[in-house]
Structure formats: C-alpha cells, structure tokens
Amino acid sequence: MVTKGRLRELFSKYGKVGLGVHMSVSAISIAGLYVAIENNVDVESLLAKIGLHSHSKEVLDEDSGAANEEMQSEKQRKGKLDSSELLKSGGGALALAVLCNKALFPVRVPITIALTPPIARFLARRRLIKDNIR
C-alpha cells in the first residue's frame, strides 16, 4: 500500500518525532470520534459519505442476491457486530471509536506526513531534538 510505504519512509527519516506525531494524530482522532459517538452523531453515515463503508449493511445471499435475515443473524452471532449492537455491548463507544479510527488510516497518514517536518524543525530550533535528521 502506498500510504504504508510513505509512512515507513517518514519514520526512517524522522524517527521518534514521526512516531510521536502519528500517535498524537491517532489519539486526537480517537478522542474526537469518542466524543462524537457519545453525543449520538451517526458515525456510520459520516464514514459512508467519505467512501468508507461499514460492515453492518445487509448480508446478501450469493445464490439469489436477496437479503437473507438468517445469514445476517448468524454472522452477528459469530461476532460480526454492527455499530448499534457494539454500542449496546460493554465497551461500546470507545471500541467503536477505535474501529472508526482504524478505518480512517488513509486519512491520518497524509496528516502525519504533512505535520511531521514542521514539528521536527520546530523541535530542532528549540534544541529539544538533535538537528541532524536522517
């Protein structure tokens, strides 16, 4: 995947600074998603608007193409929960926030790539890190 390769290059060049920026972006993303979920924002529809679909859509029968409720309930019993069921379960909002954060990986990587060089320069000017960035 292109984004993983670019992220790997960033980590090899900036090291701990790149990792710190990426973890900070991830933490901010999880916190924002958690607040949104706790305030009853429909995260599934927001993800669908940007092209990231959830797995909670109807399960289609491969033979006939029609919706098969028995297959859907069987898959849910096997552990494939949709977001509404996940919220009803024990660790609901936080677990859903982490899953949404995982789905937003292609969005977070460009943010990390854009933020890391200016933050590394800022830290080098303040002499908090060594100036010789590989």
C-alpha positions as CSV (number, residue, x, y, z in Angstrom):
1,M,0.0,0.0,0.0
2,V,1.3,3.4,-0.9
3,T,0.4,5.1,2.4
4,K,2.2,2.5,4.4
5,G,5.3,2.9,2.3
6,R,5.3,6.6,2.7
7,L,4.7,6.3,6.4
8,R,7.6,3.9,6.7
9,E,9.9,6.3,4.9
10,L,8.8,9.1,7.2
11,F,9.6,7.0,10.3
12,S,13.0,6.1,8.9
13,K,13.8,9.8,8.2
14,Y,12.3,11.4,11.3
15,G,12.4,8.5,13.8
16,K,10.8,9.2,17.2
17,V,9.3,12.5,16.1
18,G,7.4,10.9,13.2
19,L,6.1,8.2,15.5
20,G,5.1,10.8,18.2
21,V,3.2,12.9,15.6
22,H,1.4,9.8,14.2
23,M,0.4,8.6,17.7
24,S,-0.7,12.1,18.6
25,V,-2.9,12.3,15.5
26,S,-4.3,8.9,16.3
27,A,-5.1,9.9,19.9
28,I,-6.8,13.1,18.8
29,S,-8.8,11.1,16.2
30,I,-9.9,8.5,18.8
31,A,-10.9,11.3,21.3
32,G,-12.8,13.2,18.7
33,L,-14.6,10.1,17.5
34,Y,-15.4,9.1,21.0
35,V,-17.0,12.5,21.8
36,A,-18.9,12.3,18.6
37,I,-20.3,8.8,19.3
38,E,-21.1,9.7,22.9
39,N,-23.1,12.7,21.6
40,N,-25.1,10.4,19.2
41,V,-23.6,11.5,16.0
42,D,-24.3,8.9,13.3
43,V,-20.7,7.9,12.5
44,E,-21.7,5.2,10.0
45,S,-23.3,7.7,7.7
46,L,-20.4,10.1,8.0
47,L,-18.0,7.3,7.1
48,A,-20.2,6.4,4.2
49,K,-20.1,10.0,2.9
50,I,-16.4,9.9,2.6
51,G,-16.4,6.5,0.9
52,L,-15.6,4.2,3.9
53,H,-18.4,1.7,4.3
54,S,-19.2,-0.2,7.4
55,H,-19.8,-4.0,7.6
56,S,-23.3,-3.6,9.1
57,K,-25.1,-3.4,5.7
58,E,-27.4,-6.3,4.7
59,V,-25.8,-9.5,4.0
60,L,-26.7,-10.7,0.5
61,D,-27.3,-14.4,-0.4
62,E,-24.7,-15.3,-3.0
63,D,-27.1,-17.6,-4.9
64,S,-30.2,-15.4,-5.2
65,G,-28.9,-11.9,-4.5
66,A,-31.8,-11.4,-2.0
67,A,-31.3,-10.4,1.6
68,N,-31.2,-13.3,3.9
69,E,-32.0,-12.5,7.5
70,E,-30.9,-15.9,8.8
71,M,-27.4,-15.4,7.4
72,Q,-27.3,-11.9,8.8
73,S,-28.3,-13.0,12.3
74,E,-25.9,-16.0,12.1
75,K,-22.9,-13.7,11.2
76,Q,-23.8,-11.4,14.1
77,R,-23.9,-14.3,16.5
78,K,-20.5,-15.3,15.3
79,G,-19.1,-11.9,16.4
80,K,-19.6,-9.6,13.5
81,L,-21.5,-6.8,15.3
82,D,-22.8,-3.6,13.7
83,S,-22.3,-0.3,15.3
84,S,-25.6,-0.2,17.1
85,E,-25.0,-3.6,18.7
86,L,-21.5,-2.6,19.6
87,L,-22.8,0.4,21.4
88,K,-25.2,-1.7,23.4
89,S,-22.3,-4.1,24.4
90,G,-19.9,-3.4,27.3
91,G,-17.2,-1.2,25.9
92,G,-19.4,0.3,23.2
93,A,-18.4,3.9,22.4
94,L,-14.6,3.5,22.9
95,A,-14.5,0.3,20.9
96,L,-16.4,1.9,18.1
97,A,-14.2,5.0,18.2
98,V,-11.1,2.7,17.9
99,L,-12.6,0.8,15.0
100,C,-13.6,4.1,13.2
101,N,-10.0,5.3,13.8
102,K,-8.7,2.2,12.2
103,A,-10.9,2.8,9.1
104,L,-9.6,6.4,8.9
105,F,-5.9,5.3,8.5
106,P,-5.8,6.5,4.9
107,V,-6.9,9.9,6.1
108,R,-4.5,10.1,9.1
109,V,-1.3,9.2,7.1
110,P,-1.3,12.3,4.9
111,I,-2.0,14.4,8.0
112,T,1.1,12.8,9.7
113,I,3.2,13.3,6.6
114,A,2.2,17.0,6.4
115,L,2.7,17.7,10.2
116,T,6.0,15.8,10.9
117,P,8.6,18.0,9.1
118,P,7.4,21.4,10.6
119,I,7.2,19.8,14.0
120,A,10.7,18.3,13.6
121,R,12.1,21.7,12.5
122,F,10.3,23.4,15.5
123,L,11.8,20.9,18.0
124,A,15.2,21.2,16.4
125,R,15.1,25.0,16.7
126,R,14.2,24.7,20.3
127,R,17.0,22.2,20.7
128,L,14.7,19.5,22.1
129,I,16.0,17.1,19.4
130,K,19.2,16.8,17.5
131,D,19.4,18.9,14.4
132,N,20.7,16.0,12.2
133,I,17.5,14.5,11.0
134,R,18.4,11.5,8.8
